[in-house]
Amino acid sequence: MFITRNRAYARAGLLGNPSDGYHGKTISISVRNFWAEVVLYEWDAVEIVLAEGDRAKFASVSDLAKDVRLHGYYGGIRLIKATIKRFVEYCQDRKLDLHDTKFSVRYQTNIPRQVGMAGSSALIVATLRCLMTFYDVQIPIEAQPTFVLRVEQEELGITAGLQDRVIQVYEGLVYMDFDKRRERSVGGLPCYHYERLDPALLPNVYLAYHDALSEPTEVFHNNIRERFARGEAAVVSAMQHFAGIAEQGRDAILSRDAARLAALIDENFNTRRSIYSLPPWQIGQIETARRCGASAKFAGSGGAIVGTYADEAMFDNIRANLGLAGSRTIRPTIT
């Protein structure tokens, strides 16, 4: 019996724009400590097996309300269904014949939800990898992030950008330039400039998250896109500055300038704070880490922070002080 198993990993935004919907630049890392895993195997019907995230039974109405606040209204079923549908249409549009063998899909994930680690797109990436293996169809790697983004945007109405999908497809440490002049078509799908960097060039990196106080991405991004579209000077200037920070960060990484990279990480958050309305507890995470001597910024949409630290004593101090507020601190495994 044929069986394929694939994982896609969580991610953290190290530098750059809060989203790539502004044609900016970003640097992201894989966080292999957390993953979404999909297993696909031959079966007598096309079946998607319910997982823990698809729970529909609750101890009380309060339990239900709490679950929705933290995890949203849906589990992974809709993500897998949408990925399969889009994959079939991709193949039909390109006259690629798919065999008639049926399959069952099971999935599991340990990515903390709604803390900005891209759990939804990880599940789509893992499903796509299984489908490509099962049907022996290869979508060019440059085009895969756009495929994943369109599953979310066009099939499910999820507000998202390419950044998360790029790092989850490419993995490791990636610099991305979404300048319109960089746009090109690969396999009939648009893509931009994606550059792998060597994670060994990075200084010590920590990641901290507080999943009990998480919030959906759309809450975090509030009305920034609308303000940007209106041409609000402060927002437009900030987005340009974010892109410049990422570009400088690439140079700092390549030259192993840890002090410069740390300063850019702090500047990245300070710029974000100047245009966003941020919850006090999230600002508190940043300030706590900085008091320990570390650099700090949001890893994504809120609930997780990322930064650099000098040595083990500093890491232990960060972990202890953030732990007092309920946050968990880890060393992300990037490769």
Residue pairs with C-beta under 8 A, 6 or more apart in sequence:
1 41
1 42
2 41
2 42
2 101
2 134
3 39
3 40
3 41
3 42
4 39
4 40
4 41
4 129
4 130
4 133
4 134
5 37
5 38
5 39
5 40
5 130
6 37
6 38
6 126
6 127
6 129
6 130
6 133
7 35
7 36
7 37
7 38
7 126
8 35
8 36
8 121
8 122
8 123
8 124
8 125
8 126
8 129
8 168
9 30
9 31
9 32
9 34
9 35
9 36
9 122
9 168
9 171
10 30
10 31
10 32
10 33
10 34
10 35
10 111
10 112
10 117
10 118
10 119
10 122
11 28
11 29
11 30
11 31
11 117
11 118
11 122
11 164
11 167
11 168
11 300
12 28
12 29
12 31
12 116
12 117
12 207
12 299
12 300
12 304
12 306
12 332
13 26
13 27
13 28
13 116
13 163
13 297
13 298
13 299
13 300
13 306
14 27
14 28
14 29
14 173
14 205
14 249
14 265
14 306
15 26
15 27
15 245
15 246
15 249
15 264
15 265
15 268
15 297
16 24
16 25
16 26
16 27
16 163
16 176
16 242
16 243
16 245
16 246
16 249
16 268
17 24
17 25
17 26
17 163
17 178
17 239
17 242
17 243
17 246
18 221
18 224
18 242
18 272
18 276
18 298
18 301
19 160
19 161
19 163
19 221
20 26
20 161
20 162
20 163
20 176
20 178
21 161
21 225
22 178
22 228
22 239
22 242
22 243
23 178
23 179
23 180
24 178
24 239
24 240
24 242
24 243
24 246
25 175
25 176
25 177
25 178
25 179
25 242
25 243
25 244
25 246
25 247
26 163
26 175
26 176
26 178
26 246
27 173
27 174
27 175
27 176
27 197
27 246
27 249
27 250
27 253
28 163
28 164
28 166
28 167
28 173
28 174
28 176
29 167
29 172
29 173
29 199
29 202
29 205
29 306
29 332
29 334
30 167
30 168
30 171
30 172
30 173
30 332
30 334
30 335
31 117
31 207
31 332
31 333
31 334
32 332
32 333
32 334
32 335
33 207
33 330
33 332
33 333
34 109
34 110
34 111
34 112
34 117
34 119
35 109
35 110
35 111
35 122
35 126
36 76
36 107
36 108
36 109
36 111
36 119
36 122
36 123
36 125
36 126
37 107
37 108
37 109
37 126
38 80
38 105
38 106
38 107
38 123
38 126
38 127
38 129
38 130
39 105
39 106
39 107
39 130
40 103
40 104
40 105
40 127
40 130
40 131
40 133
40 134
41 103
41 104
42 101
42 102
42 103
42 104
43 102
43 103
43 104
44 102
45 102
45 104
46 84
46 102
46 103
46 104
47 103
47 104
47 105
48 77
48 80
48 81
48 104
48 105
49 104
49 105
49 106
49 107
50 75
50 77
51 75
51 76
51 106
51 107
51 108
51 109
52 75
52 108
53 71
53 75
53 76
53 109
53 113
54 75
54 76
54 77
55 67
55 75
58 64
58 67
70 113
70 114
70 211
70 212
70 214
71 113
71 114
72 113
72 114
72 216
76 107
76 109
76 123
78 156
79 120
79 123
79 124
79 127
79 151
79 156
80 105
80 107
80 123
80 124
80 127
82 124
82 151
82 152
82 155
82 156
83 124
83 127
83 128
83 131
83 148
83 151
84 127
84 131
85 155
86 147
86 150
86 151
86 154
86 155
87 128
87 131
87 135
87 137
88 98
90 96
90 139
90 147
91 97
91 98
91 135
91 137
93 188
94 188
96 137
98 135
98 137
99 135
101 134
103 134
105 127
105 130
107 123
107 126
107 127
109 119
109 122
109 123
111 117
111 118
111 119
111 122
112 119
112 209
112 211
112 214
112 303
112 304
113 119
113 211
113 214
114 211
114 214
114 215
114 216
114 217
114 301
114 303
115 209
115 210
115 211
115 214
115 299
115 300
115 301
115 302
115 303
115 304
116 217
116 220
116 298
116 299
116 300
116 301
116 302
116 303
116 304
117 209
117 299
117 300
117 304
118 164
118 168
118 300
120 152
120 158
121 148
121 149
121 152
121 160
121 164
121 165
121 168
122 168
124 148
124 151
124 152
125 144
125 148
125 165
125 168
125 169
128 139
128 144
128 147
128 148
131 137
132 138
132 139
139 147
139 187
140 186
140 187
141 169
141 170
142 186
142 187
142 191
142 194
143 186
143 187
143 188
143 189
143 191
144 165
144 169
145 162
145 165
145 166
145 168
145 169
145 191
145 194
146 162
146 165
146 189
146 190
146 191
147 189
148 165
148 168
148 169
149 160
149 161
149 162
149 165
150 189
152 158
152 160
153 159
153 160
159 217
159 218
159 221
160 217
162 176
162 178
162 192
163 176
164 300
166 174
166 176
166 194
167 174
167 176
170 194
170 196
171 335
172 196
172 197
172 199
172 334
172 335
173 196
173 197
173 198
173 199
173 201
173 202
173 253
173 334
174 194
174 195
174 196
174 197
175 194
175 195
175 197
175 246
175 250
176 192
176 193
176 194
176 195
177 192
177 193
177 195
178 192
178 193
179 192
179 193
182 192
182 193
183 190
183 191
183 192
184 190
184 191
184 192
185 191
195 250
197 250
197 253
197 254
199 334
199 335
201 253
201 254
201 256
202 253
202 261
202 308
202 334
203 256
203 258
203 261
203 262
203 308
204 308
204 309
204 310
204 311
204 315
204 331
205 306
205 307
205 308
205 309
205 331
205 332
205 334
206 289
206 294
206 306
206 307
206 308
206 309
206 315
206 318
206 319
206 329
206 330
206 331
206 332
207 299
207 304
207 305
207 306
207 329
207 330
207 331
207 332
208 285
208 289
208 304
208 305
208 306
208 318
208 319
208 322
208 327
208 328
208 329
208 330
209 299
209 303
209 304
209 305
209 327
209 328
210 281
210 285
210 303
210 304
210 325
210 326
210 327
210 328
211 303
212 326
213 279
213 281
213 303
213 326
214 302
214 303
215 279
215 301
215 302
215 303
216 301
217 300
217 301
219 301
219 302
220 276
220 301
220 302
221 301
222 276
222 277
224 235
224 275
224 276
227 235
227 275
228 235
228 236
228 239
234 274
234 275
235 275
238 271
238 272
238 274
238 275
241 271
242 268
242 271
242 272
245 264
245 267
245 268
245 271
248 260
248 264
249 261
249 264
249 265
251 257
252 258
252 260
252 261
252 264
253 261
258 308
261 295
261 308
262 294
262 295
262 307
262 308
263 295
265 295
265 296
265 297
265 306
265 307
265 308
266 290
266 295
266 296
266 297
268 297
269 286
269 296
269 297
269 298
272 278
272 297
272 298
273 283
278 302
279 302
281 325
282 298
282 302
282 303
284 325
285 296
285 305
285 322
285 325
285 327
286 296
286 297
286 298
286 305
288 318
288 321
288 322
288 325
289 295
289 296
289 305
289 307
289 318
289 321
289 322
290 296
291 321
292 309
292 314
292 317
292 318
292 321
293 309
293 310
293 314
293 317
294 307
294 308
294 309
294 310
294 314
294 318
295 307
295 308
295 309
296 305
296 306
296 307
297 305
297 306
297 307
298 304
298 305
298 306
299 305
299 306
306 332
309 315
309 318
315 329
315 331
318 329
319 329
322 328
322 329
323 329
